[in-house]
Amino acid sequence: MGPMPWTINSEIYPLWARSLGNSLATSVNWASNLVVSMTFLSLTEAITKQVVVVVTFLFHLNLDSNNTSYNRTPIRALSTCTWG
């Protein structure tokens, strides 16, 4: 992303609130980075391959249940099509 969040952040506040807005945004950014860096190694040890598989399965199950009205017939027709 580069400098874009900092540039946009400095432009969205009115002039009278710009310094407070930028300082609060910077503080939240640093605090978030601290939380991530303090918990990253313990989270990577706690998350196993099985957890990733279960979360992925539940995500796709939810995605599929949200798309039940979608007509899958053209996709199935493509899988049975013979080329050439």
RODO-2510 file (C-alpha; in nm, 4 decimals, decimal comma):
residues 84
     n   res          X          Y          Z
     1     m     0,0000     0,0000     0,0000
     2     g     0,2925     0,2300     0,0541
     3     p     0,2193     0,5867     0,1556
     4     m    -0,1455     0,5888     0,0433
     5     p    -0,3081     0,5257     0,3847
     6     w    -0,1037     0,8089     0,5358
     7     t    -0,1857     1,0437     0,2500
     8     i    -0,5554     0,9654     0,2534
     9     n    -0,5657     0,9830     0,6314
    10     s    -0,4219     1,3318     0,6267
    11     e    -0,6799     1,4469     0,3708
    12     i    -1,0049     1,3124     0,5165
    13     y    -1,0073     1,5217     0,8341
    14     p    -1,0998     1,8881     0,8474
    15     l    -0,8097     2,1195     0,9122
    16     w    -0,9035     2,1806     1,2760
    17     a    -0,9051     1,8041     1,3545
    18     r    -0,6192     1,6907     1,1335
    19     s    -0,3477     1,6675     1,3974
    20     l    -0,5685     1,4807     1,6458
    21     g    -0,6984     1,2455     1,3755
    22     n    -0,3515     1,1645     1,2474
    23     s    -0,2140     1,1086     1,5959
    24     l    -0,5024     0,8770     1,6886
    25     a    -0,4686     0,6841     1,3617
    26     t    -0,0941     0,6468     1,4174
    27     s    -0,1491     0,5296     1,7754
    28     v    -0,4022     0,2690     1,6651
    29     n    -0,1653     0,1551     1,3900
    30     w     0,1252     0,1118     1,6328
    31     a    -0,0953    -0,0622     1,8919
    32     s    -0,2303    -0,3027     1,6292
    33     n     0,1216    -0,3789     1,5098
    34     l     0,2271    -0,4448     1,8698
    35     v    -0,0623    -0,6862     1,9274
    36     v     0,0138    -0,8737     1,6062
    37     s     0,3856    -0,8983     1,6777
    38     m     0,3300    -1,0122     2,0375
    39     t     0,0787    -1,2850     1,9461
    40     f     0,2035    -1,4039     1,6071
    41     l     0,4411    -1,6787     1,7201
    42     s     0,2069    -1,8230     1,9799
    43     l    -0,0805    -1,8201     1,7300
    44     t     0,1244    -1,9971     1,4648
    45     e     0,2126    -2,2667     1,7185
    46     a    -0,1506    -2,3025     1,8278
    47     i    -0,2990    -2,3206     1,4797
    48     t    -0,2417    -2,6649     1,3423
    49     k    -0,3091    -2,8051     1,0007
    50     q    -0,6319    -2,9644     1,1212
    51     v    -0,7673    -2,6293     1,2383
    52     v    -0,6963    -2,4778     0,8979
    53     v    -0,8754    -2,7655     0,7228
    54     v    -1,1821    -2,7347     0,9486
    55     v    -1,2017    -2,3567     0,9089
    56     t    -1,1662    -2,3876     0,5312
    57     f    -1,4372    -2,6550     0,5213
    58     l    -1,6761    -2,4407     0,7260
    59     f    -1,6023    -2,1374     0,5095
    60     h    -1,6806    -2,3272     0,1893
    61     l    -1,9871    -2,4863     0,3469
    62     n    -2,1174    -2,1401     0,4347
    63     l    -2,0266    -2,0112     0,0893
    64     d    -2,2132    -2,3003    -0,0736
    65     s    -2,5221    -2,2537     0,1421
    66     n    -2,5342    -1,8866     0,0458
    67     n    -2,5286    -1,9772    -0,3239
    68     t    -2,7996    -2,2427    -0,3318
    69     s    -3,0065    -2,0430    -0,5768
    70     y    -2,7205    -2,0427    -0,8268
    71     n    -2,7795    -2,2660    -1,1275
    72     r    -2,4832    -2,5030    -1,1621
    73     t    -2,6068    -2,6761    -1,4770
    74     p    -2,3820    -2,4811    -1,7203
    75     i    -2,0770    -2,5625    -1,5087
    76     r    -2,1680    -2,9315    -1,5011
    77     a    -2,2230    -2,9252    -1,8770
    78     l    -1,8711    -2,7901    -1,9245
    79     s    -1,7252    -3,0731    -1,7192
    80     t    -1,8943    -3,3344    -1,9379
    81     c    -1,8040    -3,1635    -2,2651
    82     t    -1,5608    -3,3416    -2,4950
    83     w    -1,3277    -3,1254    -2,6945
    84     g    -1,2224    -3,2112    -3,0451
***
